[in-house]
Amino acid sequence: MVAVLAIGMQAQTWTAVVNPLNLRAGTTILLTDGTVLVQQMTTSGNMVVPTGNWFRMIPDSNGGYINPVWSQISSMPSGYGPLYYGSAVLPDGRLVIVGGEFNLSNPAQVETNQGAIYDPSTNVWTSIAPPSGFSMIGDAASAVLPNGTFMLGDCCSSSQHLLNASNLTWTTTGSGKSDSNGEEGWALLPNGKVLTIDTSNILNTETYNPSTGTWSSAGSTSVSLISGGEIGPAVLRPDGTVFAAGANSSSAIYNSSTGQWSTGPTFPSGLGVPDGPAALLPSGNVLVETSPANGSAGVVFFEFNGSILTQVANPPNIPSEKAFTGRLLVLPTGQILFTDSSTHMAVYSPAGTFQNAWRPVITSVSTSLTAGAQNNSISGMQFNGLSQGAGYGDDVQQATNFPLVRITNSSTGHVFYAKTHNHSTMAVATGGTIVSTQFDLPGNMEGGASTLQVVANGIPSSGTAVTVHNPATGLVGFAGQFSCLDGQTCDTGTISVTVNTTTKTISYDGACSGAPPFGFSWAGNPCIPQTIVDTLVSAFNSDPNSPVTASSNMDTYAGSGAFDVVFTAKQTGPGGNYPTSLSVVSNYGNFQIFGDNGNLIRWSLTPFPQTGGVDPNTLTEITPLSGSMTGGH
């Protein structure tokens, strides 16, 4: 029996998450772009019930999750909003959710066989049909196998099912399982097998071999971990051992190298984990939430360091509740996000740190990157971490064993996460094997010298120096002269501006009145309606990335036709950034291009500006540079 240390550790802290939506936060899932999806819970009478609504936690500019930016994503398919289900993030970045012990506000234990898959790139949920012949899936166990295939264990049989992520069909697997999947959790091992602790055949454990599709015995836990058919979480640690917490006060430790079980420490004061969460900390300790094994309320948190259990503080404002209400998610910062279906979310900042041998290692990545560029390749070792990261049992899966790419701007310290996808493996503890993934850079990231890291389960690689190029960050707008030369009356009409996916349309009156916007005079007083400039600036600033395109229905002088402008590069000049490459197709007259400091630059066929912008306070007349626009009048 391993001893229990009841003295609290020092230096760990809990911090309440800023939750301006007053969101009842249920299950949380980390996506491959560093954002966290949060399922919304609600109340029905005196019950807390699930919804099909999900919200996204976007880390702040420094990469933190305590004061995130919140946004709502699309809702799950109509009629589906599960509680206690199988879930995982696939290698392509999509989130799959299958089953549910409960569904929406129905108080009955329905064991639904519904499922859905969410694509973050399109913000669309797609329904998944159940495996043929299975009317109940319920609170299913699940895991992503090393080859990237999602495996599901339905609640009420001894069968398992493999999802074809391309066509969303199922194949049955798992011959030789000695009991039902009911209430069992799965832990991915370093050898690629899946470990489970039987809840019907007490003391027995099994492993699934993905190569053969069969189960075989993994020995006896020696001490029962089952109470009332329930069991606690099992979490793989960096040393290759699995810490398995019982629904009673017992625990056991599985050595994945030797295949042997040993008895772990006993939780004090009648505490246990009759369904409840645990999460791996960067230090290798396991944070676990317990409550009385007899089913009464009152949670207590512990850290397990491989030998002893140490009680630590509870999250702030936590009500009197049971461990099964809790969720623990490993964040890229190495902190742990706690939710319990209440509005009181919290982040745990642990003491201690990782060993250097546990870090991902980058062996190959381009040091010259472009904001918005997709399918960038990166290779190295231990990109998937040494564990799935979190455990619970059958009701919740929040695995984070996939690589994240984090880029920190050297000048501002701002943090940007690239979306990773197409991981070469989902295996854990891959050691010296070279693995890879691809990443898509956000279009709004800052340019310049930066540091790139791969993060797995909150443990970062050493930084690689990179330079990020951002083609159009310095541009804020443009306006056309619209046939207003020599004091003529300007056209009226509408102009529509699209900046990436943001489109704005305004009506304008081109009648000249007063000086143009920036306080300088111009011979002939051509009119540049301020509303056009303001709208273009607003549209661009809402999403300051190329391409920027615009079109207009103005046809008084030029007949039918529109203009299109695309900015493709920039360079730094005095006072700001200026375009160095743009293409224009137009049936109208000259255009004016504005730098981010308001300076005026005339379009030309040659790269510009040669020395920077023009001071509008001294400008009295513009002489066109060489080149002319297509069309015109």
C-alpha positions in Angstrom: 0.0 0.0 0.0 1.4 3.4 -1.0 1.1 6.1 1.6 -1.2 9.1 1.5 0.2 12.6 2.3 -2.5 14.8 3.6 -0.5 18.0 3.7 -1.4 20.4 0.8 1.3 21.2 -1.7 2.4 24.8 -2.2 2.4 27.1 -5.2 -0.5 25.7 -7.1 -3.3 28.1 -7.6 -6.9 28.1 -8.9 -8.1 31.2 -10.9 -11.7 31.8 -11.9 -12.3 32.1 -15.6 -13.9 35.3 -16.8 -17.3 34.2 -18.0 -19.3 37.2 -19.2 -21.9 35.0 -20.9 -22.7 33.4 -17.5 -22.4 30.2 -19.4 -23.2 26.9 -17.6 -20.1 25.0 -18.9 -20.2 21.3 -19.4 -17.8 19.2 -21.4 -14.8 21.0 -22.9 -12.8 19.9 -26.0 -9.4 21.3 -27.1 -9.2 21.8 -30.9 -6.1 21.8 -32.9 -6.1 25.6 -33.3 -5.7 26.1 -29.6 -9.3 27.1 -29.0 -11.6 25.3 -26.6 -15.2 24.2 -27.3 -17.5 24.4 -24.4 -20.9 22.6 -24.3 -23.7 24.7 -22.8 -25.7 23.2 -20.1 -29.0 24.6 -18.8 -31.7 24.0 -16.2 -35.0 22.2 -16.5 -36.9 22.4 -13.2 -34.4 21.4 -10.6 -32.2 19.5 -13.1 -29.1 20.6 -15.0 -29.5 19.3 -18.6 -27.4 19.4 -21.8 -28.1 21.5 -24.9 -26.8 21.2 -28.4 -25.2 24.6 -28.1 -21.4 25.1 -28.1 -19.2 28.1 -27.4 -15.6 28.7 -28.3 -13.0 29.9 -25.9 -10.3 31.8 -27.8 -7.1 32.5 -25.8 -6.2 36.1 -25.2 -3.4 37.9 -27.1 -0.8 36.4 -24.7 -2.2 32.8 -25.1 -4.0 32.7 -21.8 -7.4 31.1 -21.0 -8.4 32.9 -17.9 -9.8 35.9 -19.7 -10.7 34.5 -23.2 -12.6 35.8 -26.0 -16.0 34.1 -26.4 -18.0 33.2 -29.5 -20.8 30.8 -30.3 -20.4 28.2 -33.0 -23.2 26.5 -34.8 -25.5 24.2 -32.9 -25.6 20.4 -33.2 -28.2 18.8 -35.5 -31.7 19.3 -34.4 -32.8 16.9 -31.7 -29.3 16.1 -30.5 -27.7 17.5 -27.4 -26.1 14.7 -25.4 -24.8 14.2 -21.9 -22.2 11.5 -21.2 -21.0 10.4 -24.6 -18.0 9.3 -26.7 -15.9 12.2 -28.2 -12.5 12.8 -29.8 -10.7 15.2 -32.1 -9.6 13.4 -35.3 -6.2 13.9 -37.0 -7.9 16.1 -39.6 -9.0 18.5 -36.9 -12.7 17.6 -36.8 -14.6 16.8 -33.6 -16.7 13.6 -33.4 -19.4 13.1 -30.8 -21.4 9.8 -30.6 -24.0 8.5 -28.2 -25.3 10.0 -25.0 -26.7 8.5 -21.8 -29.1 11.5 -21.7 -30.3 13.8 -24.5 -31.5 17.4 -24.2 -34.1 18.0 -21.5 -35.4 14.4 -21.4 -34.9 13.2 -17.9 -35.0 9.5 -19.0 -31.8 7.5 -19.5 -32.3 7.2 -23.3 -28.9 5.8 -24.3 -29.2 7.6 -27.7 -27.5 6.2 -30.8 -27.2 9.6 -32.5 -23.9 11.1 -33.4 -22.4 14.1 -35.2 -19.1 15.4 -36.5 -18.1 19.1 -36.4 -15.8 20.7 -39.0 -14.2 23.9 -37.5 -13.2 25.1 -40.9 -16.8 25.3 -42.1 -18.6 25.7 -38.7 -20.9 22.8 -39.8 -22.1 19.8 -37.9 -23.0 16.6 -39.9 -25.0 13.8 -38.5 -23.4 10.3 -38.2 -25.6 7.2 -38.6 -25.0 4.6 -35.8 -23.3 1.2 -36.5 -25.8 -1.1 -38.2 -28.1 -2.9 -35.8 -27.2 -0.8 -32.7 -30.1 1.0 -31.3 -28.3 2.1 -28.2 -24.8 3.7 -27.8 -25.3 5.8 -24.7 -22.3 6.7 -22.4 -19.7 5.2 -24.7 -16.0 4.7 -24.3 -13.9 5.9 -27.2 -10.3 6.6 -28.3 -8.4 7.5 -31.4 -6.1 4.7 -32.3 -2.4 5.3 -33.3 -3.4 5.1 -37.0 -5.9 7.9 -36.5 -9.0 5.8 -36.5 -11.8 6.6 -34.0 -12.9 3.5 -32.0 -16.2 3.5 -30.1 -17.5 1.1 -27.5 -21.2 1.3 -27.2 -22.8 1.1 -23.7 -24.6 -2.1 -23.9 -22.6 -4.8 -25.8 -19.1 -6.2 -25.9 -18.6 -4.9 -29.5 -16.5 -2.0 -30.7 -16.8 0.0 -33.9 -14.2 1.7 -36.1 -15.3 5.0 -37.9 -14.3 5.6 -41.5 -13.9 9.4 -41.2 -14.1 9.8 -45.0 -17.6 8.4 -45.5 -18.8 8.2 -41.8 -19.5 4.5 -41.9 -18.7 1.9 -39.2 -16.8 -1.4 -39.1 -17.2 -3.8 -36.1 -14.1 -4.9 -34.3 -13.0 -6.2 -31.0 -13.4 -10.0 -30.8 -12.6 -11.7 -27.5 -13.9 -9.0 -25.2 -14.7 -10.7 -21.9 -17.5 -8.4 -20.8 -19.7 -5.5 -21.9 -18.2 -2.1 -22.5 -20.6 -0.6 -20.0 -19.1 2.0 -17.7 -15.5 1.2 -18.8 -12.9 3.7 -19.8 -10.0 3.3 -22.2 -6.3 4.4 -21.9 -4.0 4.4 -24.9 -0.6 2.7 -24.1 2.9 3.4 -25.5 2.8 0.1 -27.4 -0.3 1.3 -29.3 -2.7 -1.0 -27.5 -5.8 0.2 -25.5 -6.2 -0.7 -21.9 -9.5 -1.2 -20.1 -10.5 -2.3 -16.6 -13.5 -4.6 -16.6 -16.5 -3.4 -14.7 -18.4 -6.8 -14.8 -15.5 -9.2 -14.4 -14.1 -7.7 -11.2 -10.3 -7.5 -11.0 -9.9 -8.4 -14.7 -8.3 -6.1 -17.2 -7.9 -6.3 -21.0 -6.0 -4.7 -23.8 -7.1 -4.2 -27.4 -4.6 -4.8 -30.2 -5.4 -2.6 -33.2 -3.2 -4.8 -35.5 -5.4 -7.9 -34.9 -8.6 -6.3 -33.8 -8.8 -8.5 -30.7 -8.8 -8.3 -26.9 -6.6 -10.2 -24.5 -6.1 -10.3 -20.8 -3.9 -7.7 -19.1 -3.9 -9.3 -15.7 -5.6 -8.6 -12.4 -5.6 -5.3 -10.5 -5.4 -7.4 -7.3 -7.7 -4.8 -5.6 -11.2 -4.1 -6.8 -11.8 -0.6 -8.3 -15.5 -1.1 -8.9 -18.4 0.1 -6.8 -22.0 0.1 -8.0 -20.8 -0.8 -11.5 -18.8 2.4 -11.7 -15.1 3.1 -12.0 -12.8 6.1 -11.9 -10.3 7.5 -14.4 -7.1 5.8 -15.7 -4.3 8.1 -16.9 -1.0 7.2 -18.5 2.0 8.9 -16.9 5.4 9.8 -18.5 7.1 6.9 -16.8 4.8 4.5 -18.7 2.6 3.6 -15.7 -1.2 4.0 -15.7 -2.7 5.4 -12.5 -6.2 4.0 -12.1 -8.5 5.4 -9.5 -11.4 3.3 -8.2 -15.0 4.2 -7.6 -14.3 3.0 -4.1 -11.3 4.3 -2.2 -8.8 2.0 -3.9 -6.4 2.6 -6.7 -4.1 0.5 -8.8 -1.0 1.1 -11.0 -0.3 -0.7 -14.3 3.2 -0.9 -15.6 2.9 -0.9 -19.4 6.5 -2.1 -19.8 6.2 -5.2 -17.7 2.4 -5.7 -18.0 2.1 -6.0 -14.2 -0.4 -4.4 -11.8 0.4 -3.2 -8.3 -1.8 -1.7 -5.6 -1.9 2.0 -5.4 -2.6 4.4 -2.5 -6.0 4.5 -0.8 -8.0 7.7 -0.9 -8.6 8.9 2.7 -11.8 9.6 4.5 -13.9 7.3 2.4 -13.3 9.3 -0.8 -13.2 7.8 -4.2 -14.0 8.5 -7.9 -17.3 6.9 -8.8 -17.1 8.5 -12.2 -15.0 11.6 -12.2 -12.1 13.3 -14.0 -8.3 13.3 -13.8 -5.7 15.1 -15.9 -2.0 14.7 -16.4 0.1 17.8 -15.3 3.4 18.8 -17.0 5.3 17.6 -14.0 3.9 14.0 -14.5 1.6 14.3 -11.5 -2.0 13.4 -12.0 -4.7 15.8 -10.7 -7.9 13.9 -9.7 -11.3 15.0 -8.4 -12.8 12.8 -5.7 -16.0 12.7 -3.7 -17.4 10.3 -1.1 -17.5 6.8 -2.5 -20.9 6.3 -0.8 -22.4 8.7 -3.3 -22.8 11.8 -1.1 -21.6 15.2 -2.1 -18.4 17.0 -1.2 -15.5 17.1 -3.7 -11.8 17.0 -2.7 -8.9 17.3 -5.2 -5.6 15.4 -5.0 -2.3 15.2 -6.9 -0.7 11.7 -7.4 3.0 11.8 -8.1 3.6 8.1 -8.7 3.9 7.2 -5.0 1.6 9.3 -2.8 -1.6 11.3 -2.9 -1.4 14.9 -1.8 -4.6 16.9 -1.2 -4.7 20.3 -2.9 -7.1 23.2 -2.8 -10.5 23.0 -4.5 -11.5 25.4 -7.3 -13.1 28.7 -6.1 -16.8 29.0 -5.6 -17.4 25.3 -6.1 -20.7 24.2 -4.8 -21.4 21.0 -2.8 -21.4 18.4 -5.5 -20.2 15.0 -6.6 -17.1 14.2 -8.7 -19.0 13.0 -11.7 -20.1 16.6 -12.5 -16.5 17.7 -13.0 -14.4 17.9 -16.2 -10.6 18.5 -16.4 -9.0 19.5 -19.7 -5.3 19.9 -20.3 -4.6 23.3 -21.8 -1.7 24.2 -24.1 -0.3 26.4 -21.3 0.2 23.4 -19.0 -2.8 24.5 -16.9 -6.0 22.6 -16.3 -9.4 23.9 -17.1 -12.2 22.8 -14.7 -15.9 22.9 -15.5 -18.8 21.3 -13.6 -22.0 22.4 -15.5 -22.2 25.5 -13.3 -21.1 29.0 -14.3 -18.0 28.7 -12.2 -15.1 27.8 -14.5 -11.6 27.8 -13.2 -8.0 27.2 -14.3 -5.5 25.2 -12.2 -1.9 26.4 -12.4 0.2 23.5 -11.0 3.6 23.6 -9.3 6.5 21.8 -10.8 7.5 21.4 -14.4 8.4 18.9 -17.1 11.6 17.0 -17.7 13.4 18.0 -20.9 13.2 14.5 -22.2 9.4 14.8 -22.3 9.4 17.8 -24.6 8.5 17.6 -28.3 11.5 18.1 -30.5 11.3 20.0 -33.9 13.6 18.6 -36.5 12.3 20.3 -39.7 10.2 23.4 -40.3 10.5 26.4 -42.7 11.9 29.5 -41.0 10.1 31.8 -43.4 6.3 31.6 -43.0 3.5 33.6 -44.5 0.4 34.6 -42.6 -2.6 32.8 -44.0 -0.5 30.1 -45.7 -1.9 26.6 -45.4 -0.5 23.1 -45.3 2.9 24.1 -43.9 4.9 21.0 -42.9 6.7 20.3 -39.6 8.5 17.2 -38.4 10.1 16.0 -35.2 9.7 13.7 -32.2 7.1 13.3 -29.5 4.6 15.6 -31.2 1.7 13.7 -29.5 3.0 13.8 -26.0 3.4 10.9 -23.6 -0.3 10.4 -22.7 -3.8 11.1 -23.9 -3.7 13.8 -21.1 -7.1 13.3 -19.4 -9.3 10.5 -18.2 -12.7 10.0 -16.7 -14.2 6.6 -17.3 -16.9 6.0 -19.9 -18.8 9.3 -19.7 -16.2 11.8 -20.9 -13.2 11.8 -23.2 -11.1 14.9 -23.5 -7.8 13.6 -25.0 -5.2 16.1 -26.1 -2.5 13.8 -27.6 -2.0 15.8 -30.8 0.5 18.5 -31.8 -0.3 22.2 -31.5 1.8 24.9 -33.3 2.2 28.0 -31.2 3.9 31.2 -32.6 5.0 34.1 -30.4 5.8 37.4 -32.0 9.2 38.6 -30.7 8.2 42.3 -30.7 4.8 42.3 -29.1 4.8 39.0 -27.2 1.5 38.1 -28.8 0.6 34.5 -29.2 -0.9 32.9 -32.3 -1.9 29.2 -32.7 -1.9 27.6 -36.2 -4.4 25.0 -37.0 -2.7 21.6 -37.2 -4.1 18.7 -39.2 -3.1 15.5 -41.0 -0.9 14.2 -38.1 1.2 11.3 -39.2 0.3 9.4 -36.0 -2.0 9.6 -32.9 0.2 7.3 -30.9 1.6 8.4 -27.5 5.2 8.2 -26.2 6.6 7.8 -29.7 10.2 8.4 -28.5 12.8 8.9 -31.3 10.4 8.1 -34.1 10.1 11.0 -36.6 6.5 12.1 -36.8 4.9 15.1 -38.6 1.9 17.3 -39.1 0.7 20.2 -41.2 -0.4 23.6 -40.0 -2.4 26.5 -41.3 -1.3 30.0 -40.2 -4.0 32.5 -39.2 -4.3 35.3 -41.6 -4.5 38.0 -38.9 -1.2 37.1 -37.2 1.5 39.8 -36.8 4.5 39.7 -39.0 8.2 39.8 -38.2 10.6 37.8 -36.1 8.8 35.2 -34.0 9.4 31.9 -32.1 7.6 28.7 -33.1 7.0 25.8 -30.7 5.1 22.5 -30.9 3.0 21.9 -27.8 1.6 18.5 -26.7 -0.4 18.1 -23.5 0.8 21.5 -22.2 4.5 20.7 -22.7 6.3 22.9 -25.3 9.3 22.2 -27.5 12.3 24.4 -27.6 11.6 27.5 -29.7 12.6 27.7 -33.4 13.2 31.2 -34.7 11.0 32.0 -37.7 10.0 35.1 -39.7 6.4 35.7 -40.4 5.5 37.7 -43.5 2.1 39.4 -43.6 1.3 40.6 -47.1 -1.2 43.4 -46.4 -1.2 44.3 -42.7 -0.3 47.9 -43.4 -3.2 48.7 -45.8 -6.4 50.2 -44.5 -8.4 51.4 -47.5 -8.6 52.8 -50.9 -11.0 55.1 -52.9 -11.5 55.9 -56.5 -11.7 59.3 -58.2 -14.8 58.0 -60.0 -14.8 60.5 -62.9 -14.6 63.5 -60.7 -11.8 65.3 -62.5 -11.8 69.1 -63.1 -14.6 69.8 -60.7 -17.2 67.6 -62.3 -20.0 66.3 -60.2 -19.2 62.8 -58.9 -21.4 59.8 -59.6 -23.8 58.4 -57.1 -24.4 54.7 -56.5 -23.2 51.9 -54.3 -19.9 50.3 -53.5 -19.4 46.8 -52.1 -16.2 45.9 -50.4 -15.1 42.3 -49.5 -12.2 41.7 -47.1 -11.8 37.9 -47.0 -15.3 36.8 -45.9 -16.4 40.2 -44.6 -18.6 42.2 -47.1 -19.9 45.7 -46.6 -22.0 47.6 -49.0 -22.7 51.4 -48.8 -24.5 54.0 -50.8 -22.7 57.2 -51.6 -23.3 60.7 -52.9 -20.4 61.8 -54.9 -21.3 65.5 -54.9 -18.1 67.4 -54.0 -18.3 69.5 -50.9 -15.3 70.8 -49.1 -11.8 69.4 -49.1 -11.0 65.7 -49.5 -10.6 63.7 -46.3 -7.1 64.2 -45.2 -7.0 68.0 -45.0 -5.0 68.8 -48.2 -6.1 70.7 -51.3 -5.9 69.3 -54.7 -6.2 71.2 -58.0 -9.5 70.3 -59.6 -11.0 69.3 -56.3 -11.9 65.8 -57.2 -14.3 64.3 -54.7 -13.4 61.4 -52.4 -16.6 60.8 -50.4 -15.6 60.4 -46.7 -18.2 57.7 -46.2 -16.4 55.5 -48.8 -13.1 55.9 -47.2 -14.5 55.3 -43.7 -16.3 52.2 -44.8 -13.3 50.8 -46.5 -11.1 51.5 -43.5 -13.7 49.8 -41.2 -14.0 46.8 -43.4 -10.3 46.3 -43.7 -9.6 46.8 -40.0 -12.2 44.2 -39.1 -10.1 41.6 -40.9 -6.8 43.1 -41.9 -5.6 40.4 -44.4 -5.3 40.1 -48.1 -7.0 39.7 -50.4 -9.0 42.9 -50.4 -11.5 43.2 -53.3 -14.1 45.9 -54.1 -16.7 46.4 -56.8 -19.0 49.3 -57.7 -22.0 49.9 -59.9 -21.0 53.4 -60.9 -21.5 53.7 -64.7 -22.2 57.4 -65.5 -19.1 57.8 -67.5 -17.6 54.4 -68.0 -20.6 52.3 -68.9 -21.1 49.0 -67.3 -18.2 47.5 -65.5 -16.6 47.3 -62.1 -13.2 47.6 -60.5 -11.3 45.0 -58.6 -8.3 45.7 -56.4 -6.2 43.0 -54.8 -3.3 43.8 -52.4 -0.7 41.1 -52.4 2.4 42.4 -50.6 3.8 45.3 -48.6 7.0 47.0 -47.5 7.9 49.2 -44.7 8.4 52.9 -45.5 8.6 56.1 -43.4 5.7 56.3 -41.1 4.0 53.0 -42.0 3.7 50.1 -44.3 2.9 50.5 -48.0 1.7 48.2 -50.8 4.4 46.9 -53.1 2.3 44.7 -55.3 -1.3 45.1 -56.4 -3.4 44.2 -59.3 -6.2 46.4 -60.6 -8.8 45.8 -63.2 -11.1 48.7 -63.9 -13.3 50.6 -66.3 -12.8 53.8 -64.4 -10.2 56.4 -63.8 -7.3 56.7 -61.4 -7.3 55.2 -58.0 -5.7 56.4 -54.7 -4.2 53.9 -52.3 -3.8 54.9 -48.7 -1.1 53.6 -46.3 -1.9 52.8 -42.7 -0.7 56.3 -41.6 -3.1 58.0 -44.0 -0.4 58.9 -46.5 -1.6 59.0 -50.1 0.1 56.9 -52.8 -0.7 56.8 -56.5 -1.1 53.5 -58.2 1.4 52.5 -60.8 2.5 49.5 -62.8 5.8 49.5 -61.0 6.4 48.5 -57.3 5.8 51.5 -55.0 6.5 53.5 -53.0 10.1 53.8 -53.9 10.9 55.8 -50.7 7.7 55.7 -48.7 4.5 57.7 -48.8 3.6 61.3 -49.5 3.0 63.9 -46.8 -0.7 64.9 -47.3 0.0 68.2 -45.5 2.3 69.4 -48.2 0.6 67.9 -51.2 -1.1 70.3 -53.6 -1.3 68.2 -56.8 -0.7 64.6 -57.7 1.3 63.8 -60.8 0.4 60.3 -62.0 3.3 57.8 -62.0 4.0 55.8 -65.1 1.4 53.3 -66.2 -2.3 53.4 -66.7 -5.2 51.4 -65.6 -7.1 49.0 -67.8 -10.1 50.8 -69.4 -10.9 54.3 -68.2 -12.5 57.2 -70.0 
